[in-house]
Amino acid sequence: MNTGLNLFAEALVFVHGKGAESEAAKHAQICERLGDMETAETWRQLQGAVRSLKRPDCMSLRAA
């Protein structure tokens, strides 16, 4: 996965906590409404990166 995306996902979680995934989804929807599908896709990828940070197996890998 893209390291820059991971860093941004971690920052989003730091700022928004449990609401980070929905924040990314909100931004994706805004971009889609504005017709900016490329940026919307980036926000969707970010949403997935935030989701993957919440998985228990990822947390154990990060601690290693």
N, C-alpha and C positions, 0 to 999 in steps of 0.2 A: 504494500500500500504506500501511497505517496507520503513521504516524511513531512513535507510542509503541511499537508492536509491533517496529518496526525497532530502536529504541533498546534494547528489552529483549533482542532477538535478539543484538545486538552485545555486550551485557553477559553474556549466557549463553555466548557464544563466548569472551569474555575470561576467564570463570571456569572453564569446562569444556573449552575448546579444541576438539579434534576430537570430543569426546564430547558436544558441545552438542545436536546433533540427537537423539541417542539419549536424552539427559536429558529433552528436551521430550516425546519419545514416551512415556517412562516415566511422566511426570506425566499425560499424556493418558490412558494406560491406567488409572492409579490413579483418576482422576476418573470414567472410564467405569464401573469396577467399583463405585464408590460411588454411581453413578446421576446424577452431576452432568454431564450432557451439554453444557451451555452452557460450563462451564469447560473441559471436555475439548476442545471445538471451538476455544476460544481457544488451548489448548496445541498443537493440530494446526496452527493458523494460524502459531503461533510456530515450530513445527517447519519449516514451509515457508519462513518468513522466514530461519531459520538456513541452510537449504539454499540459498536464493537468494544468501546472502552468500558461499557457497563457489564460485559460478559465476564463471569468469574474466571474462566480459563485465561483470558487476556490479562487480568490483574495479576495472576500468579506468574505469567511470563514477564511482566514489567518489573516485578520484584526481584527477578533473577539477575 
